[in-house]
């Protein structure tokens, strides 16, 4: 596994602080994010994943047929690191976010009492089993969105470790799907890069970036230019925008790196632009992938 360096963590924290200074209204949630990435950094160094043996001809076949390289449900999760991460994130949430402190306390109580099984929870989250999550949250009287948020942020670093093994296999010129070529997850946020403004999407699970068409919705595949729109806030940097699809009514935020002189960290920019999520949702558009705003 490719370990995250202290320098990389410093870079992320510097970016969080820079956005917090620019947008004071986001400071609390950005401090929460800082606690999350710091906790994840500590645990990432301990993650153990099994090596993936995949033959080159199978890679080409999967890419050609539109299948991601791995099925997340088939991967063995490192429960030691996942459990450590979950408990650590609970501690961060209780300390840094007064809004959810009471809900986190309830989750910890159910965990200590053996009523909440983390291994089962992680497996159901990977399988996107909404019925299980609804039933568990109702039975244990827990905040479902918070439970899902904590679980995803506990297991995503494990998927990142698997992605580190496979990222060299992806041919960016051959994959044009709206889901991740490595794990099949949906994108969290997009970015326009280089002089040509090539569009890239960031995976919401394993953190891999892949190239995608400029005028296509990653969620429904719509390529009708008349049904594509975007907006930004005139008083702010034009580098932050929201791309919306009038066909499926979904949206994805996009960072135009050509307009920014800052050291952009995509998942940080996602949290630093929660006001754009609020605006998009007020206009009737839906976000495909949940974030802190849903907690």
C-alpha positions, 0 to 999 in steps of 0.5 A: 500500500502507498502510505500517505506522507506527513507532507501530504497531510500537511498539504491537506490541512493547509488547504482546509485552513485556507478555505476556512479563512476565506469562508468563516461560515464553513469553519466548524465543518472544516475543523470537523474535516480536519479531525477526520483526515488526521485520524485517517492518516494515523490509521492508514499507516496500519491498514493491511490488505490482501494483494490483488492478482489480476491478469493483463488480458482480464484488465483489458476485457473488463475495461472494454466491457465497462466493468470496474477492476474489482467488486467491492463486495468481494474484497476482504476488509481489514476489520482491525483498522476499520474498527479503530477508524470508526471509534476514532471518528466517533471521538472526533465527531463528539469533540468537534461537532456539537450538533451530532455529539448526542447521536455519537454517544448513542452509537458508542453505547450500542457498540459497547453493548454489542447491539451494533456489529461493525463487521456486519455494518461495514458489509451492508454499507459496501453492499449499499443495503438501504433496508438493513441501514433503515432497520438498524437505525430504527431498531437501535434509535440511531441517526442513520445518516451519521451512522452511514457517514462514520462507516463510509469514512472508516472503510474508504481508506481500505478501498484506497489501499486496494486502489493503490495496487490497481491504479496503474492498470487503468487506461485513461483513454479507454474508460469513459464511464460515469463510475470509477474504473477501479471500484465502480463507485459514483463520483464525489466531485469533478475537476477541469484540468490542463489548458484544454480543460479536460474533465476528471471525476474523483471516486467517492470510495477509493479516491481514484481520478479518471477522465470523463467527457465534458458534456455528459452527465455521469449519472444518467449519461445524458449528452444533450447539450441543451439539457446541460447547465452550470452556475457559479456565484459571481462574487466568488471565484469562477473556479467553483461551479455546479454542473446540473443535468436537466434530464435526471435533475442531478448535479455535481460540483466542479472545480476549474483548476485553471481559474484557481492559483491555489493548491487544490485538494478535491475532497476538501473543496467538496466540503469547502463549497457546501453553500453550493450544495444548498443552492443546488438543492434549493433549485430542485437538483439532487446530489448523488453522493451524500456528504457532511451536509446530510449528517 
